[in-house]
Amino acid sequence: PLTLAIIQGLLVRVGKETYSIPITSVIESHRIKPSDIKMIDNYEVFNVRNDVVSLLRLNRLFRIQTDERGEYCFVVIVGTADKRMGLMVDSLVGEEDVVIKPLHDQFTNSPGIAGASILGDGSVCLIIDVSQLLELGQKKELEERQRLEMAIR
């Protein structure tokens, strides 16, 4: 039997690619200047109402060529009950209901991708797996801290 899952997603653009972030995982979004991004322990962070949020640049994660020197960028803060992170994207496109289609075997090892969908205009977008990205972000953070500790010793 064929089953389809339909979710409401926030469409974002990274370079020329469009991604869908499940609305249930989106906390808020911000348009920020590059000067708003700070470095703490080799990690990019952003201050939201006196709360520090780690940033993950989707263009770097997905190896997409973009111009990081723009006047503004957008941060979509996503999270679960106990974890949150800011995903840096080039632009916010809007909200759209998307049908999740599973990926074939060659794409199942793509970190942070839950599936794909065909949008109303006929273009394809990848659907972001927020919980996997949060785990990936924490793993990278732990690896970087261990690397720094080894360098100090």
Steps between C-alpha positions, in 0.01 A plus 500: 500500500620848411494754781566869463589750768410863450666764715494875509848627429688828507669527161849649512760558232870416526681604185271388217359207701168499687452311826194442717527519879203340680300780664460288815877539557520874428513724807563836330696667223720811486662717237845585631814684397829310480624722786232341726682166475757444776760229557513299824745208521529486118120489461282757335223617731221753494347681799120488521353688797812428711496133403794365297402277207754291305493550123532245223557630146302274269710607200809354667325185622352425158805634310306763306683797351351826635617853562544525878586870479145626452359794693254271680443131556214311656506274805221250557506386861390139519480261788345235714404515866862498623717610203501793262719635225498774239510391137654765276335533159515752216129581490156405629260402221175433689285221638363214293345161562738238363459129435798307636642254252765255622847521351665216312789307655777721359360799693418335833844583641454874444520658846200704601274407207168326572363479148404703196192666359378650175379855553201665337723656231640156409841550662645249745590587857672294766337472841726566796511253790532744791564240772786353296649847443482573873686174573752577226558848644559361849732232363708758311510716812623208713764401241627859480524530879689171522736618225562827687563315828754274326673805352531657846658189655 
